[in-house]
Amino acid sequence: MDAVEAGETIVVTRNGNPVAELRPARRRRLATTAEVARSLHGLPKVDLDAMRAEADQLLGPDRVDG
């Protein structure tokens, strides 16, 4: 595990045949608020009333609100 944590990939074999690889997990990086804002900039505004009306039309008004 120390080798994998250090960046090494280990091939697991069965009877000399590779069956799996053990490799370091990708580290997730959280996006900053500024990055999220930049990625959303320029997208069209969502009309929530129109979206609800469309959902009611497609799915029926008997859905559970939550």
PDB file of N, H, CA, C and O in Angstrom:
ATOM      1  N   MET A   1       0.816  -1.180   0.000  1.00  0.00           N
ATOM      2  CA  MET A   1       0.000   0.000   0.000  1.00  0.00           C
ATOM      3  C   MET A   1       0.868   1.255   0.000  1.00  0.00           C
ATOM      4  O   MET A   1       0.499   2.270  -0.590  1.00  0.00           O
ATOM      5  N   ASP A   2       2.022   1.182   0.664  1.00  0.00           N
ATOM      6  H   ASP A   2       2.322   0.358   1.143  1.00  0.00           H
ATOM      7  CA  ASP A   2       2.908   2.346   0.665  1.00  0.00           C
ATOM      8  C   ASP A   2       3.355   2.678  -0.757  1.00  0.00           C
ATOM      9  O   ASP A   2       3.419   3.847  -1.138  1.00  0.00           O
ATOM     10  N   ALA A   3       3.665   1.638  -1.541  1.00  0.00           N
ATOM     11  H   ALA A   3       3.613   0.688  -1.232  1.00  0.00           H
ATOM     12  CA  ALA A   3       4.107   1.861  -2.918  1.00  0.00           C
ATOM     13  C   ALA A   3       2.988   2.484  -3.757  1.00  0.00           C
ATOM     14  O   ALA A   3       3.237   3.393  -4.548  1.00  0.00           O
ATOM     15  N   VAL A   4       1.775   2.004  -3.588  1.00  0.00           N
ATOM     16  H   VAL A   4       1.572   1.265  -2.946  1.00  0.00           H
ATOM     17  CA  VAL A   4       0.642   2.552  -4.328  1.00  0.00           C
ATOM     18  C   VAL A   4       0.408   3.993  -3.911  1.00  0.00           C
ATOM     19  O   VAL A   4       0.181   4.860  -4.755  1.00  0.00           O
ATOM     20  N   GLU A   5       0.461   4.251  -2.618  1.00  0.00           N
ATOM     21  H   GLU A   5       0.645   3.547  -1.932  1.00  0.00           H
ATOM     22  CA  GLU A   5       0.276   5.616  -2.130  1.00  0.00           C
ATOM     23  C   GLU A   5       1.347   6.549  -2.691  1.00  0.00           C
ATOM     24  O   GLU A   5       1.102   7.738  -2.895  1.00  0.00           O
ATOM     25  N   ALA A   6       2.529   6.001  -2.936  1.00  0.00           N
ATOM     26  H   ALA A   6       2.728   5.035  -2.770  1.00  0.00           H
ATOM     27  CA  ALA A   6       3.630   6.785  -3.490  1.00  0.00           C
ATOM     28  C   ALA A   6       3.512   6.964  -5.000  1.00  0.00           C
ATOM     29  O   ALA A   6       4.345   7.639  -5.605  1.00  0.00           O
ATOM     30  N   GLY A   7       2.483   6.368  -5.624  1.00  0.00           N
ATOM     31  H   GLY A   7       1.806   5.820  -5.133  1.00  0.00           H
ATOM     32  CA  GLY A   7       2.261   6.570  -7.048  1.00  0.00           C
ATOM     33  C   GLY A   7       2.482   5.360  -7.924  1.00  0.00           C
ATOM     34  O   GLY A   7       2.281   5.438  -9.136  1.00  0.00           O
ATOM     35  N   GLU A   8       2.886   4.252  -7.354  1.00  0.00           N
ATOM     36  H   GLU A   8       3.049   4.188  -6.370  1.00  0.00           H
ATOM     37  CA  GLU A   8       3.169   3.052  -8.137  1.00  0.00           C
ATOM     38  C   GLU A   8       1.880   2.285  -8.447  1.00  0.00           C
ATOM     39  O   GLU A   8       0.964   2.234  -7.627  1.00  0.00           O
ATOM     40  N   THR A   9       1.824   1.699  -9.625  1.00  0.00           N
ATOM     41  H   THR A   9       2.569   1.740 -10.292  1.00  0.00           H
ATOM     42  CA  THR A   9       0.725   0.808  -9.997  1.00  0.00           C
ATOM     43  C   THR A   9       1.219  -0.621  -9.862  1.00  0.00           C
ATOM     44  O   THR A   9       2.302  -0.960 -10.338  1.00  0.00           O
ATOM     45  N   ILE A  10       0.415  -1.460  -9.209  1.00  0.00           N
ATOM     46  H   ILE A  10      -0.466  -1.184  -8.823  1.00  0.00           H
ATOM     47  CA  ILE A  10       0.788  -2.856  -8.995  1.00  0.00           C
ATOM     48  C   ILE A  10      -0.178  -3.739  -9.784  1.00  0.00           C
ATOM     49  O   ILE A  10      -1.396  -3.587  -9.684  1.00  0.00           O
ATOM     50  N   VAL A  11       0.378  -4.660 -10.567  1.00  0.00           N
ATOM     51  H   VAL A  11       1.367  -4.783 -10.648  1.00  0.00           H
ATOM     52  CA  VAL A  11      -0.429  -5.599 -11.345  1.00  0.00           C
ATOM     53  C   VAL A  11      -0.614  -6.866 -10.518  1.00  0.00           C
ATOM     54  O   VAL A  11       0.357  -7.468 -10.060  1.00  0.00           O
ATOM     55  N   VAL A  12      -1.858  -7.259 -10.334  1.00  0.00           N
ATOM     56  H   VAL A  12      -2.647  -6.769 -10.705  1.00  0.00           H
ATOM     57  CA  VAL A  12      -2.188  -8.483  -9.596  1.00  0.00           C
ATOM     58  C   VAL A  12      -2.347  -9.594 -10.621  1.00  0.00           C
ATOM     59  O   VAL A  12      -3.048  -9.432 -11.619  1.00  0.00           O
ATOM     60  N   THR A  13      -1.695 -10.719 -10.371  1.00  0.00           N
ATOM     61  H   THR A  13      -1.125 -10.850  -9.560  1.00  0.00           H
ATOM     62  CA  THR A  13      -1.762 -11.828 -11.327  1.00  0.00           C
ATOM     63  C   THR A  13      -2.324 -13.076 -10.670  1.00  0.00           C
ATOM     64  O   THR A  13      -2.298 -13.236  -9.450  1.00  0.00           O
ATOM     65  N   ARG A  14      -2.837 -13.961 -11.530  1.00  0.00           N
ATOM     66  H   ARG A  14      -2.858 -13.832 -12.521  1.00  0.00           H
ATOM     67  CA  ARG A  14      -3.264 -15.297 -11.093  1.00  0.00           C
ATOM     68  C   ARG A  14      -2.619 -16.272 -12.071  1.00  0.00           C
ATOM     69  O   ARG A  14      -2.859 -16.215 -13.278  1.00  0.00           O
ATOM     70  N   ASN A  15      -1.808 -17.155 -11.537  1.00  0.00           N
ATOM     71  H   ASN A  15      -1.613 -17.201 -10.557  1.00  0.00           H
ATOM     72  CA  ASN A  15      -1.073 -18.111 -12.373  1.00  0.00           C
ATOM     73  C   ASN A  15      -0.285 -17.403 -13.467  1.00  0.00           C
ATOM     74  O   ASN A  15      -0.177 -17.899 -14.589  1.00  0.00           O
ATOM     75  N   GLY A  16       0.269 -16.230 -13.127  1.00  0.00           N
ATOM     76  H   GLY A  16       0.182 -15.828 -12.215  1.00  0.00           H
ATOM     77  CA  GLY A  16       1.094 -15.489 -14.070  1.00  0.00           C
ATOM     78  C   GLY A  16       0.328 -14.611 -15.041  1.00  0.00           C
ATOM     79  O   GLY A  16       0.936 -13.892 -15.835  1.00  0.00           O
ATOM     80  N   ASN A  17      -0.991 -14.658 -14.991  1.00  0.00           N
ATOM     81  H   ASN A  17      -1.484 -15.242 -14.346  1.00  0.00           H
ATOM     82  CA  ASN A  17      -1.798 -13.838 -15.894  1.00  0.00           C
ATOM     83  C   ASN A  17      -2.335 -12.612 -15.149  1.00  0.00           C
ATOM     84  O   ASN A  17      -2.898 -12.747 -14.063  1.00  0.00           O
ATOM     85  N   PRO A  18      -2.166 -11.420 -15.723  1.00  0.00           N
ATOM     86  CA  PRO A  18      -2.668 -10.213 -15.072  1.00  0.00           C
ATOM     87  C   PRO A  18      -4.196 -10.254 -14.973  1.00  0.00           C
ATOM     88  O   PRO A  18      -4.881 -10.537 -15.956  1.00  0.00           O
ATOM     89  N   VAL A  19      -4.718  -9.970 -13.783  1.00  0.00           N
ATOM     90  H   VAL A  19      -4.162  -9.741 -12.984  1.00  0.00           H
ATOM     91  CA  VAL A  19      -6.168  -9.966 -13.591  1.00  0.00           C
ATOM     92  C   VAL A  19      -6.681  -8.628 -13.068  1.00  0.00           C
ATOM     93  O   VAL A  19      -7.873  -8.337 -13.174  1.00  0.00           O
ATOM     94  N   ALA A  20      -5.796  -7.815 -12.506  1.00  0.00           N
ATOM     95  H   ALA A  20      -4.828  -8.051 -12.419  1.00  0.00           H
ATOM     96  CA  ALA A  20      -6.239  -6.533 -11.963  1.00  0.00           C
ATOM     97  C   ALA A  20      -5.035  -5.621 -11.778  1.00  0.00           C
ATOM     98  O   ALA A  20      -3.885  -6.059 -11.780  1.00  0.00           O
ATOM     99  N   GLU A  21      -5.338  -4.340 -11.619  1.00  0.00           N
ATOM    100  H   GLU A  21      -6.273  -3.984 -11.618  1.00  0.00           H
ATOM    101  CA  GLU A  21      -4.302  -3.363 -11.298  1.00  0.00           C
ATOM    102  C   GLU A  21      -4.711  -2.609 -10.045  1.00  0.00           C
ATOM    103  O   GLU A  21      -5.869  -2.221  -9.884  1.00  0.00           O
ATOM    104  N   LEU A  22      -3.757  -2.411  -9.174  1.00  0.00           N
ATOM    105  H   LEU A  22      -2.817  -2.725  -9.305  1.00  0.00           H
ATOM    106  CA  LEU A  22      -3.957  -1.599  -7.987  1.00  0.00           C
ATOM    107  C   LEU A  22      -3.171  -0.324  -8.228  1.00  0.00           C
ATOM    108  O   LEU A  22      -1.946  -0.351  -8.342  1.00  0.00           O
ATOM    109  N   ARG A  23      -3.888   0.805  -8.307  1.00  0.00           N
ATOM    110  H   ARG A  23      -4.884   0.827  -8.214  1.00  0.00           H
ATOM    111  CA  ARG A  23      -3.243   2.079  -8.620  1.00  0.00           C
ATOM    112  C   ARG A  23      -3.733   3.147  -7.665  1.00  0.00           C
ATOM    113  O   ARG A  23      -4.775   2.986  -7.029  1.00  0.00           O
ATOM    114  N   PRO A  24      -2.993   4.229  -7.561  1.00  0.00           N
ATOM    115  CA  PRO A  24      -3.414   5.304  -6.664  1.00  0.00           C
ATOM    116  C   PRO A  24      -4.770   5.871  -7.091  1.00  0.00           C
ATOM    117  O   PRO A  24      -5.053   6.027  -8.279  1.00  0.00           O
ATOM    118  N   ALA A  25      -5.585   6.170  -6.105  1.00  0.00           N
ATOM    119  H   ALA A  25      -5.355   6.044  -5.140  1.00  0.00           H
ATOM    120  CA  ALA A  25      -6.880   6.799  -6.388  1.00  0.00           C
ATOM    121  C   ALA A  25      -6.632   8.243  -6.798  1.00  0.00           C
ATOM    122  O   ALA A  25      -5.729   8.910  -6.293  1.00  0.00           O
ATOM    123  N   ARG A  26      -7.460   8.705  -7.728  1.00  0.00           N
ATOM    124  H   ARG A  26      -8.193   8.163  -8.139  1.00  0.00           H
ATOM    125  CA  ARG A  26      -7.360  10.113  -8.123  1.00  0.00           C
ATOM    126  C   ARG A  26      -7.860  10.975  -6.978  1.00  0.00           C
ATOM    127  O   ARG A  26      -8.898  10.696  -6.378  1.00  0.00           O
ATOM    128  N   ARG A  27      -7.140  11.980  -6.696  1.00  0.00           N
ATOM    129  H   ARG A  27      -6.297  12.207  -7.183  1.00  0.00           H
ATOM    130  CA  ARG A  27      -7.557  12.901  -5.645  1.00  0.00           C
ATOM    131  C   ARG A  27      -8.558  13.881  -6.241  1.00  0.00           C
ATOM    132  O   ARG A  27      -8.284  14.529  -7.252  1.00  0.00           O
ATOM    133  N   ARG A  28      -9.716  13.982  -5.605  1.00  0.00           N
ATOM    134  H   ARG A  28      -9.938  13.457  -4.784  1.00  0.00           H
ATOM    135  CA  ARG A  28     -10.730  14.918  -6.080  1.00  0.00           C
ATOM    136  C   ARG A  28     -10.395  16.314  -5.587  1.00  0.00           C
ATOM    137  O   ARG A  28      -9.977  16.524  -4.449  1.00  0.00           O
ATOM    138  N   ARG A  29     -10.593  17.245  -6.481  1.00  0.00           N
ATOM    139  H   ARG A  29     -10.932  17.075  -7.406  1.00  0.00           H
ATOM    140  CA  ARG A  29     -10.365  18.633  -6.126  1.00  0.00           C
ATOM    141  C   ARG A  29     -11.701  19.339  -6.189  1.00  0.00           C
ATOM    142  O   ARG A  29     -12.406  19.261  -7.195  1.00  0.00           O
ATOM    143  N   LEU A  30     -12.048  20.024  -5.126  1.00  0.00           N
ATOM    144  H   LEU A  30     -11.475  20.088  -4.309  1.00  0.00           H
ATOM    145  CA  LEU A  30     -13.306  20.756  -5.110  1.00  0.00           C
ATOM    146  C   LEU A  30     -13.153  22.040  -5.901  1.00  0.00           C
ATOM    147  O   LEU A  30     -12.131  22.722  -5.818  1.00  0.00           O
ATOM    148  N   ALA A  31     -14.176  22.357  -6.664  1.00  0.00           N
ATOM    149  H   ALA A  31     -15.005  21.803  -6.731  1.00  0.00           H
ATOM    150  CA  ALA A  31     -14.168  23.598  -7.428  1.00  0.00           C
ATOM    151  C   ALA A  31     -14.441  24.768  -6.496  1.00  0.00           C
ATOM    152  O   ALA A  31     -15.227  24.663  -5.555  1.00  0.00           O
ATOM    153  N   THR A  32     -13.782  25.877  -6.773  1.00  0.00           N
ATOM    154  H   THR A  32     -13.144  25.963  -7.538  1.00  0.00           H
ATOM    155  CA  THR A  32     -14.038  27.085  -5.997  1.00  0.00           C
ATOM    156  C   THR A  32     -15.352  27.707  -6.453  1.00  0.00           C
ATOM    157  O   THR A  32     -15.860  27.396  -7.530  1.00  0.00           O
ATOM    158  N   THR A  33     -15.891  28.583  -5.625  1.00  0.00           N
ATOM    159  H   THR A  33     -15.478  28.836  -4.750  1.00  0.00           H
ATOM    160  CA  THR A  33     -17.119  29.291  -5.989  1.00  0.00           C
ATOM    161  C   THR A  33     -16.913  30.069  -7.275  1.00  0.00           C
ATOM    162  O   THR A  33     -17.801  30.098  -8.127  1.00  0.00           O
ATOM    163  N   ALA A  34     -15.768  30.693  -7.427  1.00  0.00           N
ATOM    164  H   ALA A  34     -15.047  30.669  -6.735  1.00  0.00           H
ATOM    165  CA  ALA A  34     -15.482  31.468  -8.639  1.00  0.00           C
ATOM    166  C   ALA A  34     -15.460  30.570  -9.872  1.00  0.00           C
ATOM    167  O   ALA A  34     -15.957  30.970 -10.925  1.00  0.00           O
ATOM    168  N   GLU A  35     -14.897  29.367  -9.768  1.00  0.00           N
ATOM    169  H   GLU A  35     -14.493  29.042  -8.912  1.00  0.00           H
ATOM    170  CA  GLU A  35     -14.867  28.438 -10.906  1.00  0.00           C
ATOM    171  C   GLU A  35     -16.273  28.006 -11.294  1.00  0.00           C
ATOM    172  O   GLU A  35     -16.597  27.928 -12.480  1.00  0.00           O
ATOM    173  N   VAL A  36     -17.109  27.725 -10.301  1.00  0.00           N
ATOM    174  H   VAL A  36     -16.846  27.789  -9.338  1.00  0.00           H
ATOM    175  CA  VAL A  36     -18.492  27.336 -10.585  1.00  0.00           C
ATOM    176  C   VAL A  36     -19.225  28.495 -11.239  1.00  0.00           C
ATOM    177  O   VAL A  36     -19.941  28.296 -12.221  1.00  0.00           O
ATOM    178  N   ALA A  37     -19.060  29.690 -10.716  1.00  0.00           N
ATOM    179  H   ALA A  37     -18.478  29.851  -9.919  1.00  0.00           H
ATOM    180  CA  ALA A  37     -19.718  30.863 -11.285  1.00  0.00           C
ATOM    181  C   ALA A  37     -19.287  31.072 -12.733  1.00  0.00           C
ATOM    182  O   ALA A  37     -20.123  31.375 -13.584  1.00  0.00           O
ATOM    183  N   ARG A  38     -18.000  30.916 -13.027  1.00  0.00           N
ATOM    184  H   ARG A  38     -17.321  30.669 -12.335  1.00  0.00           H
ATOM    185  CA  ARG A  38     -17.516  31.068 -14.409  1.00  0.00           C
ATOM    186  C   ARG A  38     -18.129  30.015 -15.331  1.00  0.00           C
ATOM    187  O   ARG A  38     -18.475  30.311 -16.475  1.00  0.00           O
ATOM    188  N   SER A  39     -18.260  28.793 -14.834  1.00  0.00           N
ATOM    189  H   SER A  39     -17.979  28.552 -13.905  1.00  0.00           H
ATOM    190  CA  SER A  39     -18.794  27.722 -15.685  1.00  0.00           C
ATOM    191  C   SER A  39     -20.282  27.921 -15.961  1.00  0.00           C
ATOM    192  O   SER A  39     -20.786  27.465 -16.987  1.00  0.00           O
ATOM    193  N   LEU A  40     -20.986  28.596 -15.060  1.00  0.00           N
ATOM    194  H   LEU A  40     -20.577  28.967 -14.226  1.00  0.00           H
ATOM    195  CA  LEU A  40     -22.417  28.831 -15.244  1.00  0.00           C
ATOM    196  C   LEU A  40     -22.711  30.119 -15.996  1.00  0.00           C
ATOM    197  O   LEU A  40     -23.827  30.319 -16.474  1.00  0.00           O
ATOM    198  N   HIS A  41     -21.721  30.989 -16.102  1.00  0.00           N
ATOM    199  H   HIS A  41     -20.815  30.826 -15.714  1.00  0.00           H
ATOM    200  CA  HIS A  41     -21.915  32.280 -16.764  1.00  0.00           C
ATOM    201  C   HIS A  41     -22.337  32.082 -18.217  1.00  0.00           C
ATOM    202  O   HIS A  41     -21.726  31.308 -18.953  1.00  0.00           O
ATOM    203  N   GLY A  42     -23.363  32.774 -18.608  1.00  0.00           N
ATOM    204  H   GLY A  42     -23.859  33.404 -18.009  1.00  0.00           H
ATOM    205  CA  GLY A  42     -23.815  32.721 -19.996  1.00  0.00           C
ATOM    206  C   GLY A  42     -24.867  31.660 -20.263  1.00  0.00           C
ATOM    207  O   GLY A  42     -25.434  31.627 -21.354  1.00  0.00           O
ATOM    208  N   LEU A  43     -25.144  30.794 -19.301  1.00  0.00           N
ATOM    209  H   LEU A  43     -24.683  30.820 -18.414  1.00  0.00           H
ATOM    210  CA  LEU A  43     -26.204  29.807 -19.503  1.00  0.00           C
ATOM    211  C   LEU A  43     -27.557  30.503 -19.430  1.00  0.00           C
ATOM    212  O   LEU A  43     -27.700  31.491 -18.710  1.00  0.00           O
ATOM    213  N   PRO A  44     -28.546  30.009 -20.157  1.00  0.00           N
ATOM    214  CA  PRO A  44     -29.856  30.661 -20.119  1.00  0.00           C
ATOM    215  C   PRO A  44     -30.487  30.545 -18.733  1.00  0.00           C
ATOM    216  O   PRO A  44     -30.249  29.580 -18.006  1.00  0.00           O
ATOM    217  N   LYS A  45     -31.289  31.534 -18.385  1.00  0.00           N
ATOM    218  H   LYS A  45     -31.482  32.318 -18.976  1.00  0.00           H
ATOM    219  CA  LYS A  45     -32.016  31.512 -17.121  1.00  0.00           C
ATOM    220  C   LYS A  45     -33.089  30.423 -17.190  1.00  0.00           C
ATOM    221  O   LYS A  45     -33.640  30.157 -18.258  1.00  0.00           O
ATOM    222  N   VAL A  46     -33.376  29.806 -16.071  1.00  0.00           N
ATOM    223  H   VAL A  46     -32.928  30.022 -15.204  1.00  0.00           H
ATOM    224  CA  VAL A  46     -34.401  28.771 -16.000  1.00  0.00           C
ATOM    225  C   VAL A  46     -35.694  29.409 -15.514  1.00  0.00           C
ATOM    226  O   VAL A  46     -35.723  30.056 -14.467  1.00  0.00           O
ATOM    227  N   ASP A  47     -36.762  29.223 -16.280  1.00  0.00           N
ATOM    228  H   ASP A  47     -36.739  28.697 -17.130  1.00  0.00           H
ATOM    229  CA  ASP A  47     -38.086  29.701 -15.883  1.00  0.00           C
ATOM    230  C   ASP A  47     -38.747  28.577 -15.088  1.00  0.00           C
ATOM    231  O   ASP A  47     -39.277  27.625 -15.660  1.00  0.00           O
ATOM    232  N   LEU A  48     -38.707  28.702 -13.760  1.00  0.00           N
ATOM    233  H   LEU A  48     -38.277  29.475 -13.295  1.00  0.00           H
ATOM    234  CA  LEU A  48     -39.185  27.620 -12.900  1.00  0.00           C
ATOM    235  C   LEU A  48     -40.683  27.379 -13.050  1.00  0.00           C
ATOM    236  O   LEU A  48     -41.133  26.235 -12.975  1.00  0.00           O
ATOM    237  N   ASP A  49     -41.460  28.437 -13.260  1.00  0.00           N
ATOM    238  H   ASP A  49     -41.095  29.366 -13.321  1.00  0.00           H
ATOM    239  CA  ASP A  49     -42.908  28.265 -13.453  1.00  0.00           C
ATOM    240  C   ASP A  49     -43.189  27.480 -14.725  1.00  0.00           C
ATOM    241  O   ASP A  49     -44.045  26.595 -14.734  1.00  0.00           O
ATOM    242  N   ALA A  50     -42.475  27.799 -15.800  1.00  0.00           N
ATOM    243  H   ALA A  50     -41.780  28.518 -15.793  1.00  0.00           H
ATOM    244  CA  ALA A  50     -42.654  27.071 -17.057  1.00  0.00           C
ATOM    245  C   ALA A  50     -42.197  25.621 -16.905  1.00  0.00           C
ATOM    246  O   ALA A  50     -42.816  24.709 -17.453  1.00  0.00           O
ATOM    247  N   MET A  51     -41.112  25.415 -16.157  1.00  0.00           N
ATOM    248  H   MET A  51     -40.610  26.156 -15.712  1.00  0.00           H
ATOM    249  CA  MET A  51     -40.619  24.052 -15.935  1.00  0.00           C
ATOM    250  C   MET A  51     -41.649  23.232 -15.161  1.00  0.00           C
ATOM    251  O   MET A  51     -41.893  22.070 -15.485  1.00  0.00           O
ATOM    252  N   ARG A  52     -42.259  23.845 -14.129  1.00  0.00           N
ATOM    253  H   ARG A  52     -42.061  24.789 -13.866  1.00  0.00           H
ATOM    254  CA  ARG A  52     -43.265  23.137 -13.340  1.00  0.00           C
ATOM    255  C   ARG A  52     -44.491  22.825 -14.191  1.00  0.00           C
ATOM    256  O   ARG A  52     -45.046  21.729 -14.102  1.00  0.00           O
ATOM    257  N   ALA A  53     -44.919  23.784 -15.018  1.00  0.00           N
ATOM    258  H   ALA A  53     -44.469  24.673 -15.091  1.00  0.00           H
ATOM    259  CA  ALA A  53     -46.074  23.562 -15.886  1.00  0.00           C
ATOM    260  C   ALA A  53     -45.810  22.427 -16.871  1.00  0.00           C
ATOM    261  O   ALA A  53     -46.691  21.610 -17.137  1.00  0.00           O
ATOM    262  N   GLU A  54     -44.599  22.384 -17.407  1.00  0.00           N
ATOM    263  H   GLU A  54     -43.883  23.048 -17.191  1.00  0.00           H
ATOM    264  CA  GLU A  54     -44.233  21.312 -18.331  1.00  0.00           C
ATOM    265  C   GLU A  54     -44.205  19.966 -17.613  1.00  0.00           C
ATOM    266  O   GLU A  54     -44.670  18.963 -18.155  1.00  0.00           O
ATOM    267  N   ALA A  55     -43.663  19.940 -16.397  1.00  0.00           N
ATOM    268  H   ALA A  55     -43.285  20.755 -15.957  1.00  0.00           H
ATOM    269  CA  ALA A  55     -43.635  18.697 -15.620  1.00  0.00           C
ATOM    270  C   ALA A  55     -45.051  18.232 -15.306  1.00  0.00           C
ATOM    271  O   ALA A  55     -45.350  17.041 -15.398  1.00  0.00           O
ATOM    272  N   ASP A  56     -45.931  19.174 -14.932  1.00  0.00           N
ATOM    273  H   ASP A  56     -45.688  20.141 -14.857  1.00  0.00           H
ATOM    274  CA  ASP A  56     -47.328  18.819 -14.665  1.00  0.00           C
ATOM    275  C   ASP A  56     -47.981  18.228 -15.902  1.00  0.00           C
ATOM    276  O   ASP A  56     -48.747  17.269 -15.815  1.00  0.00           O
ATOM    277  N   GLN A  57     -47.672  18.808 -17.053  1.00  0.00           N
ATOM    278  H   GLN A  57     -47.050  19.588 -17.124  1.00  0.00           H
ATOM    279  CA  GLN A  57     -48.256  18.333 -18.302  1.00  0.00           C
ATOM    280  C   GLN A  57     -47.739  16.930 -18.638  1.00  0.00           C
ATOM    281  O   GLN A  57     -48.506  16.069 -19.072  1.00  0.00           O
ATOM    282  N   LEU A  58     -46.458  16.708 -18.440  1.00  0.00           N
ATOM    283  H   LEU A  58     -45.835  17.407 -18.088  1.00  0.00           H
ATOM    284  CA  LEU A  58     -45.865  15.421 -18.797  1.00  0.00           C
ATOM    285  C   LEU A  58     -46.137  14.333 -17.761  1.00  0.00           C
ATOM    286  O   LEU A  58     -46.408  13.185 -18.113  1.00  0.00           O
ATOM    287  N   LEU A  59     -46.063  14.700 -16.483  1.00  0.00           N
ATOM    288  H   LEU A  59     -45.843  15.633 -16.197  1.00  0.00           H
ATOM    289  CA  LEU A  59     -46.119  13.713 -15.410  1.00  0.00           C
ATOM    290  C   LEU A  59     -47.439  13.703 -14.661  1.00  0.00           C
ATOM    291  O   LEU A  59     -47.737  12.764 -13.924  1.00  0.00           O
ATOM    292  N   GLY A  60     -48.219  14.739 -14.852  1.00  0.00           N
ATOM    293  H   GLY A  60     -47.977  15.502 -15.451  1.00  0.00           H
ATOM    294  CA  GLY A  60     -49.473  14.865 -14.119  1.00  0.00           C
ATOM    295  C   GLY A  60     -49.259  15.650 -12.843  1.00  0.00           C
ATOM    296  O   GLY A  60     -48.160  15.665 -12.288  1.00  0.00           O
ATOM    297  N   PRO A  61     -50.308  16.299 -12.380  1.00  0.00           N
ATOM    298  CA  PRO A  61     -50.182  17.153 -11.190  1.00  0.00           C
ATOM    299  C   PRO A  61     -50.192  16.388  -9.877  1.00  0.00           C
ATOM    300  O   PRO A  61     -50.080  17.011  -8.822  1.00  0.00           O
ATOM    301  N   ASP A  62     -50.321  15.069  -9.892  1.00  0.00           N
ATOM    302  H   ASP A  62     -50.412  14.562 -10.749  1.00  0.00           H
ATOM    303  CA  ASP A  62     -50.438  14.288  -8.653  1.00  0.00           C
ATOM    304  C   ASP A  62     -49.097  13.867  -8.080  1.00  0.00           C
ATOM    305  O   ASP A  62     -49.037  12.916  -7.301  1.00  0.00           O
ATOM    306  N   ARG A  63     -48.030  14.543  -8.440  1.00  0.00           N
ATOM    307  H   ARG A  63     -48.078  15.316  -9.072  1.00  0.00           H
ATOM    308  CA  ARG A  63     -46.719  14.204  -7.922  1.00  0.00           C
ATOM    309  C   ARG A  63     -46.591  14.727  -6.492  1.00  0.00           C
ATOM    310  O   ARG A  63     -47.391  15.550  -6.047  1.00  0.00           O
ATOM    311  N   VAL A  64     -45.605  14.253  -5.802  1.00  0.00           N
ATOM    312  H   VAL A  64     -44.955  13.585  -6.164  1.00  0.00           H
ATOM    313  CA  VAL A  64     -45.367  14.684  -4.426  1.00  0.00           C
ATOM    314  C   VAL A  64     -44.436  15.903  -4.475  1.00  0.00           C
ATOM    315  O   VAL A  64     -43.371  15.845  -5.090  1.00  0.00           O
ATOM    316  N   ASP A  65     -44.827  16.980  -3.843  1.00  0.00           N
ATOM    317  H   ASP A  65     -45.692  17.027  -3.343  1.00  0.00           H
ATOM    318  CA  ASP A  65     -43.958  18.170  -3.748  1.00  0.00           C
ATOM    319  C   ASP A  65     -42.959  17.945  -2.641  1.00  0.00           C
ATOM    320  O   ASP A  65     -43.268  17.306  -1.635  1.00  0.00           O
ATOM    321  N   GLY A  66     -41.798  18.452  -2.817  1.00  0.00           N
ATOM    322  H   GLY A  66     -41.547  18.970  -3.635  1.00  0.00           H
ATOM    323  CA  GLY A  66     -40.825  18.265  -1.759  1.00  0.00           C
ATOM    324  C   GLY A  66     -39.780  19.246  -1.867  1.00  0.00           C
ATOM    325  O   GLY A  66     -38.854  19.254  -1.055  1.00  0.00           O
TER     326      GLY A  66
END
